Amino acid sequence: MSTQKQTIEAIAAQHLRVATLACQKRDSLDFHELAVWSIEAALNAAFEAGKQLACSSGKGCAK
């Protein structure tokens, strides 16, 4: 599994309480009701992960 996929799944689990991003073929497992602050936290975490990746790969750092 790629680092990107692992990071995305970790963010989904931590901030959105989504156990898996794989299709389960059941509405009760594939659709989730989420608070906007949880979505905001997940987006912020993804943004920060992208910044860290850019810095570590030498593609420039946004401060």
DSSP file (Angstrom, degrees, kcal/mol; ACC not computed):
  #  RESIDUE AA STRUCTURE BP1 BP2  ACC     N-H-->O    O-->H-N    N-H-->O    O-->H-N    TCO  KAPPA ALPHA  PHI   PSI    X-CA   Y-CA   Z-CA
    1    1 A M              0   0    0      0, 0.0     2,-0.0     0, 0.0     0, 0.0   0.000 360.0 360.0 360.0 137.3    0.0    0.0    0.0
    2    2 A S     >  -     0   0    0      1,-0.1     4,-2.4     4,-0.0     5,-0.2  -0.294 360.0-119.8 -72.9 156.4    1.4    3.4   -0.9
    3    3 A T  H  > S+     0   0    0      1,-0.2     4,-2.6     2,-0.2     5,-0.2   0.880 114.9  55.2 -60.9 -39.0    2.3    6.0    1.6
    4    4 A Q  H  > S+     0   0    0      2,-0.2     4,-2.5     1,-0.2    -1,-0.2   0.938 109.5  45.6 -61.3 -47.0   -0.3    8.4    0.1
    5    5 A K  H  > S+     0   0    0      1,-0.2     4,-2.6     2,-0.2    -1,-0.2   0.893 112.7  51.0 -64.4 -40.0   -3.1    5.8    0.5
    6    6 A Q  H  X S+     0   0    0     -4,-2.4     4,-2.3     2,-0.2    -1,-0.2   0.906 110.8  48.8 -63.2 -41.5   -2.0    5.0    4.1
    7    7 A T  H  X S+     0   0    0     -4,-2.6     4,-2.3     2,-0.2    -2,-0.2   0.929 112.2  47.9 -64.0 -45.9   -2.0    8.7    4.9
    8    8 A I  H  X S+     0   0    0     -4,-2.5     4,-2.4     1,-0.2    -2,-0.2   0.916 113.2  47.7 -62.3 -44.0   -5.5    9.2    3.4
    9    9 A E  H  X S+     0   0    0     -4,-2.6     4,-2.3     2,-0.2    -1,-0.2   0.880 110.9  51.5 -66.3 -37.1   -6.9    6.2    5.2
   10   10 A A  H  X S+     0   0    0     -4,-2.3     4,-2.7     2,-0.2     5,-0.2   0.905 110.7  48.3 -65.3 -41.0   -5.3    7.3    8.5
   11   11 A I  H  X>S+     0   0    0     -4,-2.3     4,-2.7     2,-0.2     5,-0.7   0.917 111.7  49.9 -64.7 -43.4   -6.9   10.8    8.2
   12   12 A A  H  X5S+     0   0    0     -4,-2.4     6,-1.8     1,-0.2     4,-1.2   0.905 114.5  44.7 -61.6 -42.0  -10.3    9.2    7.4
   13   13 A A  H  X5S+     0   0    0     -4,-2.3     4,-0.6     4,-0.2    -2,-0.2   0.928 119.3  40.5 -68.2 -45.4  -10.0    7.0   10.4
   14   14 A Q  H  <5S+     0   0    0     -4,-2.7    -2,-0.2    -5,-0.2    -3,-0.2   0.926 129.6  23.2 -72.3 -46.4   -8.8    9.7   12.8
   15   15 A H  H  <5S+     0   0    0     -4,-2.7    -3,-0.2    -5,-0.2    27,-0.2   0.769 133.5  31.4 -96.6 -28.1  -10.9   12.6   11.8
   16   16 A L  H  <<S-     0   0    0     -4,-1.2    -3,-0.2    -5,-0.7    -2,-0.1   0.499  92.7-128.9-109.9  -6.3  -14.0   11.1   10.1
   17   17 A R     <  +     0   0    0     -4,-0.6     2,-0.6    -5,-0.4    -4,-0.2   0.870  56.1 149.1  56.8  38.7  -14.3    7.9   12.0
   18   18 A V        -     0   0    0     -6,-1.8    -1,-0.2     1,-0.1    -2,-0.1  -0.924  36.0-159.9-104.3 116.0  -14.4    6.0    8.7
   19   19 A A  S    S+     0   0    0     -2,-0.6     2,-0.3     1,-0.2    -1,-0.1   0.852  72.0   7.5 -67.7 -36.9  -12.9    2.5    9.2
   20   20 A T        -     0   0    0      2,-0.1    -1,-0.2    -8,-0.1     4,-0.1  -0.995  49.1-152.0-146.2 149.1  -12.2    1.8    5.5
   21   21 A L        +     0   0    0     -2,-0.3     2,-0.2    -3,-0.1    -1,-0.1   0.382  67.8 110.4 -98.3   1.0  -12.4    3.7    2.3
   22   22 A A  S    S-     0   0    0      1,-0.1     2,-0.3     2,-0.0    -2,-0.1  -0.515  83.1-100.4 -74.9 144.3  -13.0    0.5    0.3
   23   23 A C        -     0   0    0     -2,-0.2    -1,-0.1     1,-0.2    -2,-0.1  -0.491  33.7-173.2 -65.3 126.6  -16.5    0.1   -1.2
   24   24 A Q        -     0   0    0     -2,-0.3    -1,-0.2     2,-0.2     3,-0.1   0.498  33.5-129.3 -99.7  -7.3  -18.5   -2.2    1.1
   25   25 A K  S    S+     0   0    0      1,-0.2     2,-0.3     2,-0.1     3,-0.1   0.799  77.7 101.5  60.5  31.6  -21.5   -2.4   -1.3
   26   26 A R    >>  -     0   0    0      1,-0.1     4,-2.3     0, 0.0     3,-1.6  -0.961  69.5-141.7-143.4 125.8  -23.9   -1.5    1.5
   27   27 A D  H 3> S+     0   0    0     -2,-0.3     4,-2.0     1,-0.3    -1,-0.1   0.871 102.4  58.0 -54.5 -40.5  -25.4    2.0    2.0
   28   28 A S  H 34 S+     0   0    0      1,-0.2    -1,-0.3     2,-0.2    -3,-0.0   0.742 116.8  34.8 -65.3 -21.5  -25.1    1.7    5.8
   29   29 A L  H <4 S+     0   0    0     -3,-1.6    -2,-0.2     1,-0.1    -1,-0.2   0.692 119.8  47.3-101.5 -24.8  -21.3    1.2    5.4
   30   30 A D  H  < S+     0   0    0     -4,-2.3     2,-0.4     1,-0.1    -2,-0.2   0.662 105.0  59.9 -94.6 -18.3  -20.6    3.3    2.4
   31   31 A F     <  -     0   0    0     -4,-2.0     2,-0.4    -5,-0.3    -1,-0.1  -0.937  64.7-172.8-116.7 135.9  -22.4    6.5    3.4
   32   32 A H        -     0   0    0     -2,-0.4     2,-0.6   -14,-0.0    -3,-0.1  -0.966  22.8-136.0-130.5 141.1  -21.6    8.5    6.5
   33   33 A E        -     0   0    0     -2,-0.4     2,-0.4     0, 0.0    -2,-0.0  -0.868  35.6-177.0 -94.1 123.0  -23.1   11.5    8.2
   34   34 A L        -     0   0    0     -2,-0.6     2,-0.2     4,-0.0   -18,-0.1  -0.933  27.5-120.9-128.1 144.3  -20.4   13.9    9.3
   35   35 A A    >>  -     0   0    0     -2,-0.4     4,-1.8     1,-0.1     3,-0.8  -0.541  28.9-121.5 -76.1 147.4  -20.1   17.1   11.1
   36   36 A V  H 3> S+     0   0    0      1,-0.3     4,-2.7     2,-0.2     5,-0.2   0.842 112.5  57.9 -61.3 -32.9  -18.6   20.0    9.2
   37   37 A W  H 3> S+     0   0    0      2,-0.2     4,-2.0     1,-0.2    -1,-0.3   0.814 104.5  52.0 -69.3 -27.7  -15.9   20.4   11.8
   38   38 A S  H <> S+     0   0    0     -3,-0.8     4,-2.2     2,-0.2    -1,-0.2   0.895 110.7  47.4 -70.2 -40.4  -14.8   16.8   11.2
   39   39 A I  H  X S+     0   0    0     -4,-1.8     4,-2.5     2,-0.2    -2,-0.2   0.920 111.8  50.6 -65.3 -43.1  -14.6   17.4    7.5
   40   40 A E  H  X S+     0   0    0     -4,-2.7     4,-2.5     1,-0.2    -2,-0.2   0.915 110.0  50.0 -60.6 -43.4  -12.6   20.6    8.1
   41   41 A A  H  X S+     0   0    0     -4,-2.0     4,-2.3     1,-0.2    -1,-0.2   0.902 111.2  49.0 -62.7 -41.3  -10.2   18.8   10.4
   42   42 A A  H  X S+     0   0    0     -4,-2.2     4,-2.3     2,-0.2    -2,-0.2   0.908 111.7  48.5 -65.6 -41.7   -9.7   16.1    7.8
   43   43 A L  H  X S+     0   0    0     -4,-2.5     4,-2.4     2,-0.2    -2,-0.2   0.904 111.7  49.7 -65.7 -40.9   -9.0   18.6    5.1
   44   44 A N  H  X S+     0   0    0     -4,-2.5     4,-2.5     2,-0.2    -2,-0.2   0.905 110.6  50.2 -63.3 -41.1   -6.6   20.5    7.3
   45   45 A A  H  X S+     0   0    0     -4,-2.3     4,-2.3     2,-0.2    -2,-0.2   0.898 111.2  48.7 -63.4 -40.7   -4.8   17.2    8.1
   46   46 A A  H  X S+     0   0    0     -4,-2.3     4,-2.1     2,-0.2    -2,-0.2   0.895 111.0  50.6 -66.0 -39.9   -4.6   16.4    4.4
   47   47 A F  H  X S+     0   0    0     -4,-2.4     4,-2.2     2,-0.2    -2,-0.2   0.932 111.6  47.4 -62.7 -46.2   -3.2   19.9    3.6
   48   48 A E  H  X S+     0   0    0     -4,-2.5     4,-2.5     1,-0.2    -2,-0.2   0.887 109.9  53.0 -63.7 -39.2   -0.6   19.6    6.3
   49   49 A A  H  X S+     0   0    0     -4,-2.3     4,-2.1     1,-0.2    -1,-0.2   0.898 109.3  49.9 -62.9 -39.7    0.4   16.1    5.1
   50   50 A G  H  X S+     0   0    0     -4,-2.1     4,-2.3     2,-0.2    -2,-0.2   0.896 109.8  50.3 -65.0 -41.0    0.9   17.5    1.6
   51   51 A K  H  X S+     0   0    0     -4,-2.2     4,-2.3     2,-0.2    -2,-0.2   0.919 110.8  49.4 -62.6 -43.6    3.0   20.4    2.9
   52   52 A Q  H  X S+     0   0    0     -4,-2.5     4,-2.4     1,-0.2    -2,-0.2   0.897 110.8  49.9 -63.7 -40.1    5.2   17.9    4.8
   53   53 A L  H  X S+     0   0    0     -4,-2.1     4,-1.7     2,-0.2     6,-0.2   0.911 110.3  50.2 -64.3 -42.4    5.6   15.7    1.7
   54   54 A A  H  <>S+     0   0    0     -4,-2.3     5,-1.9     1,-0.2     6,-0.5   0.909 112.5  47.3 -62.7 -42.1    6.6   18.7   -0.4
   55   55 A C  H ><5S+     0   0    0     -4,-2.3     3,-0.8     1,-0.2    -2,-0.2   0.914 113.3  47.3 -65.8 -42.8    9.2   19.8    2.1
   56   56 A S  H 3<5S+     0   0    0     -4,-2.4    -1,-0.2     1,-0.2    -2,-0.2   0.746 111.3  51.1 -73.8 -21.7   10.7   16.4    2.5
   57   57 A S  T 3<5S-     0   0    0     -4,-1.7    -1,-0.2    -5,-0.2    -2,-0.2   0.460 111.9-116.4 -94.4  -0.1   10.9   15.8   -1.3
   58   58 A G  T < 5S+     0   0    0     -3,-0.8    -3,-0.2    -4,-0.5     3,-0.1   0.680  78.7 125.3  77.4  17.7   12.6   19.1   -1.9
   59   59 A K  S   <S-     0   0    0     -5,-1.9    -4,-0.2     1,-0.3    -5,-0.1   0.274  82.4 -79.2 -92.1  11.5    9.8   20.5   -4.0
   60   60 A G        -     0   0    0     -6,-0.5     2,-0.5    -5,-0.2    -1,-0.3  -0.029  41.1-108.0 106.8 149.4    9.6   23.6   -1.9
   61   61 A C        -     0   0    0     -3,-0.1     2,-0.5    -6,-0.1    -9,-0.1  -0.954  15.8-150.6-117.8 128.4    8.1   24.4    1.5
   62   62 A A              0   0    0     -2,-0.5    -7,-0.1   -11,-0.2    -8,-0.0  -0.834 360.0 360.0 -91.1 131.3    5.0   26.6    2.0
   63   63 A K              0   0    0     -2,-0.5    -1,-0.1     0, 0.0   -12,-0.0   0.425 360.0 360.0-108.6 360.0    5.2   28.3    5.4
